[in-house]
Amino acid sequence: MTDLLAAIFVAFNYEKSSILLSLPLFSSRSSVSDLKYTNCVVLQGSVLGPLLFLVYVNDIATNIKASISLFADFTTLFYSDKCPVHVHSVLTQDLCTLHNWSELWNVTFNPQKTAVMTITKHRNDHFPLLFKNTNLSETDAHMHLRLPCHHSLSWHTHIINLHQKVTTRINHLRSFVNLVPGHALLTI
């Protein structure tokens, strides 16, 4: 059993220190149960959930030529090249690879929630991308992990959002000026 688990850890590129720390958890088992199929779920918020999810999607980047970023259930592809035709070709192939992976592992990607943002000085030099026979929508701005990204790489939208948040919080603090003693306001 521990040999099988060690092979799995090595296949997923875990460091040897992780393997050595993880194997003692399983080595005390003296017998192996028969394989049984189940339709169970791991409850949201459990400690085991993120680990099982990572093991489940760990091979998603296999055969992807673009850079891929995974965070929880957000998947982002990045690719850069001076030739727009090459960018389109690589991203089309990678989207096809993701589609095949999703079919194999029964994972659903929603093309309606998928967007393309092209960062270039030459706005007319890109081609539409298809995913699951659906044209992906083009966008000039995108929220990536709560950080607004703009096709011009400007921070203007982010700065405006921060300014609004700070202004709102300062106005809330100002409402306490007449209600709370001065020394208490300094600790806030």
Disulfide bonds with the S-S distance in Angstrom:
none
